[in-house]
Amino acid sequence: MKIKKVVASVFAITLIAGTAASNTGIINKIVPSNCITASAGVRQTSADGNWLFEVNSDKTATLYNYIGKSSRVYIQDSVKDSKTKKSYKVSEISTSIFAGNTNITYVAIPKGITEIPGSAFRNASNLKEVVLPHGLIKINSEAFRGTSLKQIYLPKTLEVIDYNAFEGTLLESVTLNEGIKKIGGRAFANTNLKSVTFPSSLEVIELGAFETQKYPR
């Protein structure tokens, strides 16, 4: 009886190990070969001294931190390594890249950026103006929460504004572009909105998207 139990246990361990090895092969097949991943997590400094960035597997760059001093920020569509002098196309900006930065007042984002990541500008309390690029598809959660934006131009390519994206801003009016499909919960809550223009393409408005009750930033 004991021998049977031991044999059964060994068989079970072998089966699990075999399954794990098999699943590794499956995972390797599932992950697309052309996906963008950071090379080795090594952050480099741009030649102009304004950015910390990483080079992705497809030789594009993700901007991680703004270390410049200017209050008016123009994100370029490429970045040059301060050491190698190689240039890389900017494909992404990172989550929270400007979060809590109280120095910036203006930011222009280049074409090629398709998403504004979560909390990208959260509590950048003196940010008053942002230029969003044509080709932008999604503004993620809390992207501009707690900024001082009074107006925003939304590009025609935009499809989704995620939850809390503009909560706590100073927006007074907004025209939602034709083509937008979803407004997340509390996306425009706690603002100064007096007028909103809705497009026929809009499919979903989540709970509290335009709630006016005041909450702390």
PADOBA-575673 format. One record per residue (C-alpha): x, y, z; residue in one letter; residue number from 0. Coordinates in nm, 3 decimals. Example, Ala and Ser with C-alpha at 12.3 -4.5 7.8 and 13.67 -1.06 7.14 Angstrom:
BEGIN
1.230, -0.450, 0.780, A, 0 .
1.367, -0.106, 0.714, S, 1 .
This chain:
BEGIN
0.000, 0.000, 0.000, M, 0 .
0.283, 0.237, 0.092, K, 1 .
0.470, 0.148, -0.227, I, 2 .
0.165, 0.232, -0.436, K, 3 .
0.137, 0.569, -0.266, K, 4 .
0.503, 0.650, -0.328, V, 5 .
0.476, 0.545, -0.693, V, 6 .
0.161, 0.753, -0.731, A, 7 .
0.334, 1.056, -0.578, S, 8 .
0.634, 1.023, -0.806, V, 9 .
0.401, 0.988, -1.104, F, 10 .
0.213, 1.299, -0.999, A, 11 .
0.535, 1.501, -0.964, I, 12 .
0.653, 1.381, -1.303, T, 13 .
0.318, 1.470, -1.456, L, 14 .
0.328, 1.821, -1.307, I, 15 .
0.685, 1.876, -1.423, A, 16 .
0.597, 1.753, -1.770, G, 17 .
0.291, 1.977, -1.781, T, 18 .
0.498, 2.278, -1.673, A, 19 .
0.754, 2.212, -1.944, A, 20 .
0.477, 2.166, -2.196, S, 21 .
0.309, 2.491, -2.087, N, 22 .
0.639, 2.675, -2.130, T, 23 .
0.635, 2.573, -2.492, G, 24 .
0.275, 2.685, -2.523, I, 25 .
0.355, 3.022, -2.364, I, 26 .
0.643, 3.072, -2.604, N, 27 .
0.403, 3.014, -2.890, K, 28 .
0.141, 3.252, -2.750, I, 29 .
0.377, 3.549, -2.699, V, 30 .
0.408, 3.720, -3.039, P, 31 .
0.759, 3.755, -3.170, S, 32 .
0.701, 4.117, -3.270, N, 33 .
0.580, 4.245, -2.932, C, 34 .
0.753, 4.553, -2.786, I, 35 .
0.953, 4.486, -2.471, T, 36 .
1.220, 4.685, -2.293, A, 37 .
1.565, 4.553, -2.373, S, 38 .
1.710, 4.498, -2.026, A, 39 .
1.555, 4.765, -1.807, G, 40 .
1.858, 4.992, -1.857, V, 41 .
1.752, 5.355, -1.855, R, 42 .
1.960, 5.591, -2.060, Q, 43 .
1.984, 5.968, -2.064, T, 44 .
1.892, 6.164, -2.375, S, 45 .
2.152, 6.386, -2.540, A, 46 .
1.950, 6.698, -2.456, D, 47 .
1.941, 6.599, -2.088, G, 48 .
1.562, 6.605, -2.069, N, 49 .
1.471, 6.235, -2.058, W, 50 .
1.542, 5.897, -1.910, L, 51 .
1.439, 5.631, -2.161, F, 52 .
1.468, 5.263, -2.247, E, 53 .
1.525, 5.104, -2.585, V, 54 .
1.260, 4.846, -2.677, N, 55 .
1.310, 4.517, -2.858, S, 56 .
1.193, 4.677, -3.184, D, 57 .
1.453, 4.955, -3.146, K, 58 .
1.198, 5.220, -3.054, T, 59 .
1.215, 5.410, -2.726, A, 60 .
0.988, 5.443, -2.424, T, 61 .
1.024, 5.769, -2.229, L, 62 .
1.018, 5.703, -1.854, Y, 63 .
1.105, 6.025, -1.676, N, 64 .
1.119, 6.393, -1.761, Y, 65 .
1.428, 6.538, -1.594, I, 66 .
1.432, 6.870, -1.779, G, 67 .
1.372, 7.208, -1.619, K, 68 .
1.151, 7.384, -1.874, S, 69 .
0.786, 7.444, -1.787, S, 70 .
0.692, 7.413, -2.154, R, 71 .
0.762, 7.060, -2.277, V, 72 .
0.776, 6.954, -2.640, Y, 73 .
0.808, 6.576, -2.660, I, 74 .
1.004, 6.497, -2.975, Q, 75 .
0.921, 6.204, -3.201, D, 76 .
1.274, 6.069, -3.152, S, 77 .
1.532, 6.065, -2.876, V, 78 .
1.913, 6.052, -2.899, K, 79 .
2.132, 5.855, -2.658, D, 80 .
2.379, 6.085, -2.480, S, 81 .
2.658, 5.826, -2.499, K, 82 .
2.618, 5.643, -2.830, T, 83 .
2.451, 5.934, -3.013, K, 84 .
2.211, 5.683, -3.169, K, 85 .
1.855, 5.807, -3.230, S, 86 .
1.540, 5.607, -3.156, Y, 87 .
1.181, 5.674, -3.252, K, 88 .
0.962, 5.743, -2.948, V, 89 .
0.677, 5.490, -2.946, S, 90 .
0.551, 5.523, -2.588, E, 91 .
0.552, 5.738, -2.280, I, 92 .
0.545, 5.566, -1.944, S, 93 .
0.285, 5.556, -1.670, T, 94 .
0.318, 5.850, -1.428, S, 95 .
0.588, 6.014, -1.642, I, 96 .
0.484, 6.365, -1.530, F, 97 .
0.284, 6.271, -1.219, A, 98 .
0.320, 6.528, -0.941, G, 99 .
0.536, 6.759, -1.156, N, 100 .
0.422, 7.105, -1.048, T, 101 .
0.666, 7.287, -1.278, N, 102 .
0.518, 7.201, -1.619, I, 103 .
0.248, 7.426, -1.765, T, 104 .
0.236, 7.310, -2.129, Y, 105 .
0.304, 6.975, -2.300, V, 106 .
0.291, 6.886, -2.671, A, 107 .
0.276, 6.514, -2.753, I, 108 .
0.397, 6.394, -3.096, P, 109 .
0.230, 6.179, -3.358, K, 110 .
0.305, 5.812, -3.308, G, 111 .
0.183, 5.806, -2.950, I, 112 .
-0.146, 5.612, -2.955, T, 113 .
-0.219, 5.604, -2.580, E, 114 .
-0.178, 5.840, -2.288, I, 115 .
-0.088, 5.601, -2.005, P, 116 .
-0.254, 5.589, -1.665, G, 117 .
-0.166, 5.872, -1.425, S, 118 .
0.071, 6.021, -1.684, A, 119 .
0.000, 6.378, -1.566, F, 120 .
-0.183, 6.312, -1.241, R, 121 .
-0.152, 6.603, -0.997, N, 122 .
0.071, 6.804, -1.231, A, 123 .
-0.128, 7.084, -1.076, S, 124 .
0.002, 7.372, -1.288, N, 125 .
-0.048, 7.202, -1.623, L, 126 .
-0.283, 7.429, -1.817, K, 127 .
-0.248, 7.315, -2.179, E, 128 .
-0.186, 6.985, -2.359, V, 129 .
-0.163, 6.924, -2.733, V, 130 .
-0.279, 6.570, -2.816, L, 131 .
-0.168, 6.410, -3.144, P, 132 .
-0.373, 6.285, -3.435, H, 133 .
-0.362, 5.907, -3.412, G, 134 .
-0.429, 5.899, -3.037, L, 135 .
-0.675, 5.617, -2.958, I, 136 .
-0.704, 5.600, -2.580, K, 137 .
-0.661, 5.818, -2.274, I, 138 .
-0.609, 5.587, -1.978, N, 139 .
-0.729, 5.616, -1.620, S, 140 .
-0.640, 5.926, -1.419, E, 141 .
-0.417, 6.050, -1.702, A, 142 .
-0.493, 6.419, -1.637, F, 143 .
-0.655, 6.398, -1.294, R, 144 .
-0.583, 6.697, -1.074, G, 145 .
-0.432, 6.918, -1.345, T, 146 .
-0.537, 7.276, -1.422, S, 147 .
-0.662, 7.212, -1.775, L, 148 .
-0.942, 7.451, -1.869, K, 149 .
-0.986, 7.326, -2.224, Q, 150 .
-0.881, 7.026, -2.429, I, 151 .
-0.894, 6.947, -2.799, Y, 152 .
-0.965, 6.578, -2.858, L, 153 .
-0.835, 6.435, -3.188, P, 154 .
-1.079, 6.265, -3.424, K, 155 .
-0.899, 5.931, -3.380, T, 156 .
-0.977, 5.906, -3.008, L, 157 .
-1.203, 5.613, -2.912, E, 158 .
-1.180, 5.571, -2.533, V, 159 .
-1.151, 5.803, -2.234, I, 160 .
-1.097, 5.581, -1.932, D, 161 .
-1.218, 5.628, -1.575, Y, 162 .
-1.112, 5.940, -1.379, N, 163 .
-0.913, 6.062, -1.682, A, 164 .
-1.000, 6.430, -1.635, F, 165 .
-1.140, 6.424, -1.283, E, 166 .
-1.062, 6.728, -1.073, G, 167 .
-0.950, 6.945, -1.365, T, 168 .
-1.077, 7.297, -1.440, L, 169 .
-1.243, 7.204, -1.770, L, 170 .
-1.538, 7.430, -1.852, E, 171 .
-1.652, 7.276, -2.179, S, 172 .
-1.566, 6.976, -2.392, V, 173 .
-1.656, 6.860, -2.740, T, 174 .
-1.636, 6.485, -2.767, L, 175 .
-1.509, 6.393, -3.111, N, 176 .
-1.709, 6.191, -3.362, E, 177 .
-1.560, 5.844, -3.335, G, 178 .
-1.535, 5.824, -2.959, I, 179 .
-1.706, 5.512, -2.821, K, 180 .
-1.662, 5.504, -2.444, K, 181 .
-1.645, 5.746, -2.151, I, 182 .
-1.532, 5.576, -1.831, G, 183 .
-1.671, 5.625, -1.481, G, 184 .
-1.600, 5.968, -1.328, R, 185 .
-1.396, 6.060, -1.636, A, 186 .
-1.508, 6.424, -1.612, F, 187 .
-1.625, 6.431, -1.250, A, 188 .
-1.542, 6.717, -1.014, N, 189 .
-1.475, 6.968, -1.294, T, 190 .
-1.623, 7.306, -1.394, N, 191 .
-1.802, 7.171, -1.700, L, 192 .
-2.091, 7.383, -1.816, K, 193 .
-2.138, 7.231, -2.163, S, 194 .
-2.065, 6.896, -2.327, V, 195 .
-2.117, 6.803, -2.692, T, 196 .
-2.190, 6.434, -2.749, F, 197 .
-2.123, 6.256, -3.082, P, 198 .
-2.347, 5.994, -3.242, S, 199 .
-2.065, 5.738, -3.219, S, 200 .
-2.074, 5.729, -2.837, L, 201 .
-2.183, 5.385, -2.713, E, 202 .
-2.104, 5.380, -2.339, V, 203 .
-2.111, 5.641, -2.062, I, 204 .
-2.020, 5.480, -1.733, E, 205 .
-2.154, 5.570, -1.388, L, 206 .
-2.067, 5.917, -1.259, G, 207 .
-1.881, 6.019, -1.574, A, 208 .
-1.998, 6.379, -1.536, F, 209 .
-2.076, 6.386, -1.165, E, 210 .
-2.047, 6.737, -1.027, T, 211 .
-2.016, 6.669, -0.655, Q, 212 .
-1.685, 6.811, -0.533, K, 213 .
-1.420, 6.582, -0.390, Y, 214 .
-1.059, 6.660, -0.293, P, 215 .
-0.803, 6.605, -0.567, R, 216 .
